[in-house]
Each structure stands twice: as C-alpha cells, then as structure tokens.
Amino acid sequence: MIKLLIADDEQIVLDSLKFIIENNCHDVDVIGFAKSGREAIEKADALKPDVIFMDIRMPGIDGMEAIKRIKEIHNDIEFVIITAYDYFNYAKEAIKLDVVDYLLKPMNKNKVIDTVLKVKKIVETKRENMMKELEMKEKMIMILPHLESEMIYSLASATFRQENIDFYGSIFNMNLNIGYALVVLFEKDDNESHLDNLAGNVKMQETLIYIKEFIKNTGPCLAGILLDRIIVFVPVESDEDLFTIKNTSIDFAEKILKETHGKDSKVRIGIGRPYQTSYFSKSYDEADFAAKMGIDSITHFDDIKLSDNGELILSNDDEELINNIISNNIDAALIKVNGIFQKLLLHYKDDMNLFKSKLLSLSIEIIAKISSYCDVTSELEENMIVKILRTNEIENIKKTFSQFISNIVLKLHENRERYYTGLIAKAIEFINENYDKDIKLYDVAKMLNISYYYFSKTFKEETKCNFVDYITQVRINKAKEFLLDDSISVKEVCFKVGYNDPNYFSRIFRKETGMTPTEYKSKNSEGGVAFEC
C-alpha cells in the first residue's frame, strides 16, 4: 500500500484527485490533505506519506519551499508538483529538488492515473531494494563473526593471503595494514576433578565470549576465540610512535584485565609488537610468549626480551622445559626434567649411549634457545657433559642434568636482575642530573625504551619508592644543600631544584622536613643529608 498526501489550496482539486485515485489506482491510499505549505510540512511529519502531490502556488510558504523543508527531514518522500503554469523556471527548480513529475491544471484524468502508477512503481522499487539491502546486511551480520575468526586464525598461523587485505578492510571498516597482537590467556586449574573440569570449561567459554564482546566494544580491533585464549588484532597507523603504541596497548590490556575481575578466571595478557599484516604471526608468537612467560598479569614482549635473537617456536616437552627456565620457575622445570627422563628411559633404556646422546642434544638445544637471554659459560656446560659421559647410573645422570638446569635458571635470574638494576641505575642517574627539570615517568620510560607500566613497577621494587616520591626526595635533599648557602635565597633554591611556585615548594619542603625552607635556612644546619624514602 502506497500512502499519498495531497497539498493544494483549492478544495475542488483535492476532491478531484481523491476521486480519480481511489477509483482507478489500487493499493494507493490518500491519507490526508493540506491547504498551505506550512500545513503540508506539518502533515508530512505527522503522517509520513510515501508520496506528496504538491501545488506550487499556495498561501504563505509556497510549494517549492515546502518541498525543500520536507526533504531536509524526510528525504525518502517522492514528490509530484501541481501547477497552473508551464513555466520553465519551475521545471528547473523541480529538477533540482528531484521531483518525479508534474501535473498541469486543469488536470487530465489519464495523466493523473499514469503519474500515480509511475510514482507507485518508484516507491515499490525503492522498498524492494531496501528489503534486499536489509537482507544482505542481516546476512553480513551473521557471517561477520565467522569471517573475523577466520581472518584471526589465518593471521596467527601465517596463512593469511595478503591480496585479501583490502576486501577484509572494507568489510570491517578499518585499516588492517599494520597491527599488533594481544593474547588473553585463561589459565586452567590442573587439580580440578573431571566433573569440575567440565563445568569449568563451560564457564570459561561463557567468560571467553563475554570478554571477547567487551574487547570488541572497547576499541577498533578484530578478535577470535581459540581454545583457552582470545587472540586480538589491534590496527595501528604506520606513522604512530612505537613507544606510544606500546603504552596504549597496555592501557587497553588493563581495561580487559579489570573486566575479568569477578569472573573466577585467572587471566594473563601478552602483547606483541606491531608488524605489517603479512608478518602478524610474529606479533602473535611474541604475545603468546609474553602471556606465558611474563611475571605480571600483563606483559609486553619488549619488557621481557633482552636481545633480538630470541627464538619462540619450540616443541612439546622441550618447549615447556625451556619456557619454565626462561620464566625462572625452577620447580616446574625440575618436574618437567623428571618427565623427560621417564620418556627417554622408556624409549632408550636398552641403549645408554643413545640415551645420553638424546639428553646432551636437549642440553645443546636449551643453551641455544636461551643464549639470547643469558650466556651459559663453557665451563658450566663442559662440567655437565663430562659428568654425564663418565657415569651410567641413571640417578647420577638425572642429578647432574637437574643441577645443570638449576644453575641455568639461577644464572638467568641474576642476568635479569643485572639488566633491570642497570636500567633503574640509568633512571636514577638521569633524575640526579635533571632534577631541576620537569621530569615525567613517561619520559624516563621512553628514554629506557620500556613501558611506563613496567618501569613504574620495577622502579618501586628496586628503590622501595614510587617514582614521584623519589624525585621529591632528590629535590628536597638538593634544596637542603642549597639552603646552607647564604648567598642563595629561598626563592632561588625553589627554582634551582625544579619547582616553579615558591609557595608549593614551601609546602612540600615542610611536609618532608617538618619546617619551612626559611626555618631550615635560619637554623643553618651542617653535616650530611640522609636520603630517606
């Protein structure tokens, strides 16, 4: 059914058109009349017709102006103009307004019928096209999650065809040329019973689906669920600063982690570095590695990586053992050593030489894989090899190999400690040299090329102070030294230690020392200044 509104200030025209249409045009309903331009505008808004027959010359707002105003709000309404004048100017204006046709007064019955059928056909075609478009959108909405998951899996497994990038970019309405991987890993409780485990799996899947939707609603990205994890592709622009990307990604991860609280799920989030889409699998490997190896709930790959030579792709027991070593989990590493020994004995118990050969091959693989994290001395390696070759006692071999693994874990831990201690030492040196400037945690983290999230945590662990308190202590201690110099005023001291407001400096100084700078200066204290935090 087509709804039609007639606007004309002559009653005879309204009655004539209504009679012709109702008696000759099926499925066309004349739903109302208007006798002025203003009334036509009001009724168009109230009745929402499909078609309006509009007289050009009406009192007040004329027909052309009424059409303009109606189209501003209801652009889908079709118009036929009615006029007693076959003026060229009206025709030009009508074309601009996308009018379907016009009727000349006095109106011809057949012309009216033909015009109604013409505009009816236009409206019906528009409806059909709209329905097809809606059906297509509904199908796309149904298929989009499948396409999204398919793309995520192909990206993570390095099977994505780069020639499809523009197609997927248009479907998901985002630039997919460069991005980083974020992995949300849900950890299982290995001690659960079979029934508890089944119930836990169901609950975990519900949580996975919920968190995936949260991630999708938090920012532009693609996300897919794979077993116990959510893999996320986060697009970035090619001109974005890497340090900014790193810290934005951690902010994103913190929102995700916060949303998982109360879901009875232990979650670890790993973040990889940004790559072109064709190399996204490398970012995924980094994110997966960071999620498994990171000490914190959120870990960026750059915050655990010590060089550019790390190899991530390992296999089964060897992979788990090396992962345990890298993550400083000595207990898990020794349990895995025991499992490896059992398997080697099962296969090579009748050939001790082959048994030793396999074990030594594993030790060489371990040394090669962790060489990018720490250097294993040749002495440590040679001692282990010599001891294993000199005995055929399984327990002695196992004890020697276990001790070798323990020594590597200890050495790796010491190496990391030196690395991060060195970073904090650089930060402290920077603060001591620049305390008179506006120092921000973000700037120091950027200088060290680690995320501000990780820098803040490590700084507090090393110094037992948070970053802001540490800078305050440095400035106050420097201020104490300057205040002992009678040639320097309190105001000058304020500016020399990095404060711009003498009143604020005075408040901070009093809070830290129990007296104002003036009081401290007047006492003219001598002796060293203890650093406390």
Secondary structure, 3 states (H helix, E strand, C coil): CEEEEEECCCHHHHHHHHHHHHHHCCCEEEEEEECCHHHHHHHHHHHCCCEEEEECCCCCCCHHHHHHHHHHHCCCCEEEEEECCCCHHHHHHHHHCCCCEEEECCCCHHHHHHHHHHHHHHHHHHHHHHHHHHHHHHHHHHHHHHHHHHHHHHHHCCCCCHHHHHHHHHHHCCCCCEEEEEEEEEECCCCCCHHHHHHHHHHHHHHHHHHHHHHHHHCCCEEEEECCEEEEEEECCCCCCHHHHHHHHHHHHHHHHHHHCCCCCEEEEEECCCEEHHHHHHHHHHHHHHHHHCCCCEEEHHHCCCCCCCCCCCCHHHHHHHHHHHCCCHHHHHHHHHHHHHHHHHHHCCCHHHHHHHHHHHHHHHHHHHCCCCCCCHHHHHHHHHHHHCCCCHHHHHHHHHHHHHHHHHHHHHHHHHHHHHHHHHHHHHHHHHCCCCCCHHHHHHHHCCCHHHHHHHHHHHHCCCHHHHHHHHHHHHHHHHHCCCCCCHHHHHHHCCCCCHHHHHHHHHHHHCCCHHHHHHHCCCCCCCCCC
